[in-house]
């Protein structure tokens, strides 16, 4: 089963550039903002020149892998750098729907590497400065030999269906009027299905059944893997966790509130519910 969030063209990760490629793509970040070419009246595009060719001095660079005929690289900049005519730094979320879907996914991969590199400068065991390994995507402590790999945080996200209604909730951080499906991080020692049931009960105090996998989505804000499920209401009345939510309720297709962007797997889960009633 192919995920709707999977790359359309195969990507081969690696540690050394392929010699058989015809071009290079550079995902250059200033904090969490991606450098893109944005000439007037033309589509936004990723950089094809390396930082040095642009007059930039990166604090970190890394080869990502090969996508089609392009070698892909990531680079991180410090705070001081020159202005670049015809180019701008854009928040990654704002580029969804502007960049090609595959390029957006690769940019999400790249920014997770930037976050990991920034947050793992020092060894978590002895405090020494970590160094990059060139044989794999990892950092190693030269003092105690501890190896750090890019961080990935699995999280479950789920639709809960009761007859002709779907459970949606609103968190304080959401845009005005927007509701979404429930979600939460997986805890040590539990299965994904257990995490789904636990999160639903913790956040709205209802029990569910028939938990079924739907799809997964890398979510680079900052380093999650969203694992989507659908489930069926079993019992209980909604009582929200006021530390997590502002509101929650059952919504029919005819009375849906403002929904999340199609960038997210939550919208896929909601759209799957809506399709049940298409005529």
N, C-alpha and C positions, 0 to 999 in steps of 0.2 A: 504494500500500500504506500503510494507516494504522498508525502506531506505537501499541502498547498504552500508551505513556507520553504520548501527545499529549493536549492538552486536549479534553474532550468538547464544550465550547462555545467558539466562536471568540473569540480575544483580539486586539484591535487596539492595538498599541503606538503611543505618541505622545508629544508633548512638552507639549501643552496639553489640559486637561480638556474633555470633550465636554459640551455644554450639554443634550443630549437624555437624559442619564442621570437615574435616579430616586433613586440612593443613592451613597454612597462607602464604599470599604473601605480601611482603613489598616493596612499592614504595618509595625508599629513595633517596632524592635529595640533591645535593650540588648546590645551586643556581638553574640553569635550567638543570643541568646534572643528569641523572638517574644512580644509582648504579646497575650494572648488573654482573652476573656471566659469565665469558668468558674463561673457561678452554680451553686448546689447543685442536683443532680438534673436538670441541663440539659446539652445538648451543648456542647462547646467551640466557640467562634465567634470569628471575626476582628473586630477593632474597626471600628465604623462612625462613630466620632467622631474628629475630627482631634486632634493632640496638644494644641493650645491649649485645646480644650474639656475635655480631661482634666486640665488644669493642668500639662502637661509642656512643657518647652522643648527642642525638638530641636536638634541641631547640624547636621542635614542633612535636607532633604526633597526629594522628587522625584516627579513624576507618572510613572506607569508606562504606563497605557493603559486601554482600556475592555474590560471583561469582561461580556457580556450587557448589563444595564442599569446596571452599576456602574462608576464611575470608581475606578481603583486607584492608590494612592499608597504610597510607602515613606518611612519616617523613621528616623533613627538618634538615639539618646539618649546623653548623657554618663553618667558614673557616679552622679551625684547626681540623684535624682528622688523624688517622694513615693510612698507606698504607695497603691494604688488598690483600693478595696473591690470584691470580685467579679471581680477581674482578677489575672492572674499572668503572669510571664515564663517561657516554656517553651523548652527546647532543641528545635530544629526536628526533629531525628531522632525525638524522643519523640512528636511529633504525627502521625507517619504512621499512618494507620488511625483517627485520632481526628478530624482535620480531613477535610472532603470532599477527594477526590483532586485535583480541579481547584484548590481553594484551596491545598492543599499545594504543588502545582506553581507556582502564582503566588507563594507565599511563598518558594520556592526561587529564582525569578527575582529577587525583591526582595532577598534576602540577598546575592546575587551583586553587585547594584548597591551595596549597603552596603560589602561587602568591597573592591570596586574603588575606591569613593570614598575609603575609609579609607587604602588602600595607594598612592594616586596623588595625594597632597597636593602633592607637589613635582615639578617638571619633570624628566624623566629626561635631558634634554639640557643644561640650564643651571642647574637647581636652584631656579628661581624658584617661587613659590607659584602653583599652578594655580587657574583659576576655571572655574565651570560654564558651559557653553554652553546657551542656552535654545532653540536651533533644532534641536538633535539631542542624543542621549544621549552626551555627550562632555565632556571637560575640555580647556581651552586655556591655554597659557602666554602671558601678556600680554607677556612679554619677547622670546621667540624664535618665537612662534606655533606651537610644537609642539602637536599635538592627540593626546590619549589617549582611546581607546575602551575599554569594558569588556573585561577580560581573559577569554579563553576558552581552555582547555587541552584539546585533543582527546586522547582515550585510547581504545585498543582493548581489548576484553574478549572472550574467546573460549572456546568449548567445544571440546575435542579428543576425538573419539570413536574408539575402537578396538573393532571388533566390538560386543559387548554391554556395553562399559564406557566410562566417562567419566573423563577426567583431572581430578582435583581436588587442590588444594594448600592448605597452611595457612601463613599468615604469623604472625609473633610477635604482632602487634597484634590478631589475631582473638580473639573470645570463646572460652572454653574449649571444645575439642572441635569447633569449627566449621571446615569446609573450604569452599573456593569455587573458581570458575574463575580462570584466570590473566588478568592485565590489565597494561597498561603504557602510558606516554605515547608519542605519536607523535613521532619525531625529525624535524628539518628535512630536507627533501629526499627523504623516502620516502613511498610510497603507503601507504594503510591496510592493504592486503594484505601488503605488505612488513613493516610494523610487527607484524602478527599473527605472521608466521613468525619474525621476529627475537626477539620477546618470548618465544615458546615455547622457542626454542632456547637463549636466554640463561638462562632460569629453570630448565628441566628437561632441556636437551641432547637433545631429540628433534626430528625433522623432521616436517613436516606437509604435507598437500596438500588440494585441494578447498576452499579458503577461500571461504566464502559469507556475504554480508551477511544479518543477521537483523533488527535494529532498533537504534534509538538512544535514549538517555535523557539529558536534562540532569541533572547530578549536582552540586548546589550545595555541595559540601564539599571545597574552597571554590568552585571555578569550572571544573569539568570538563564535557566532553561525552563520555559513554561511547558508543562505537560497537561494537555487538555483532556477532560473527561465529560461525559454526560451522566446524569443520574436521575433517579425517580424519587419523589417525595414519599416517605413512609409514614411518619407521624410527627406530632408536636405542633406547637404554635410559635410563631416568630417572636423571639425576644432578642434584640440586638445587643451586641457587645459595644457599649458606648465608648470604649477606648479605641475601637477600630472603625465603627460605622456611625453615620448620622441617621440613616434610615434604611429600611429594607421592606420589600413587599412582593406580592404576586402580580404579574402583569400579563394581560392577554395581548395578542397581536394588535388589536384595535386600540390599545391604550399604552403603547410603549413610550417611555420617556426618551430624552436625548441619549443616544447610544455612543459607545466608544468608536474611534476611528477604525477603518478597515486595516490599519497597520497591525492590529493586535488580534491574538487568537480568541480573546473574549468576544470580539465581534463575529468571528467565525462560528462560535458556539451559539450565539444569539441568532445569527442568520440561519443556521441549521434548524433551530426551533421555528423560525418564521416560515421556512420552506415546507414544513409539515402542513401548512394551511393554504399553500398555493393552489389555485384552481385552474 
